[in-house]
Amino acid sequence: LISDAIKVQNLFPTLVIRMINIGETSGTLEEQFHFLAAHFGKKLDAISDNLGKIIEPVVIGTIGAMFAIIIMGLMLPVYDLVSQMGKG
């Protein structure tokens, strides 16, 4: 049986092994695979949504830091020039 071969490998979660075993014994293996594909598809969508929510603030912070560096690079020479004129 496929489920026995998969169980030996310790590669798949127990849900997959159980669903394959049920599909083999009841003759509905194709339906079980469709269920597993839908289940793991939903899981993957949830993970990718969460990953996007985590990465978004990091990207915004990085862009903000780059913008601040550019503005400082433009404004510091002007500030130095104005401070030198005030002294002289």
Sequence and secondary structure as in RCSB ss.txt:
>XXXX:A:sequence
LISDAIKVQNLFPTLVIRMINIGETSGTLEEQFHFLAAHFGKKLDAISDNLGKIIEPVVIGTIGAMFAIIIMGLM
LPVYDLVSQMGKG
>XXXX:A:secstr
 HHHHHHHHT S HHHHHHHHHHHHHT HHHHHHHHHHHHHHHHHHHHHHHHHHHHHHHHHHHHHHHHHHHHHHH
HHHHHHHHHHHH 
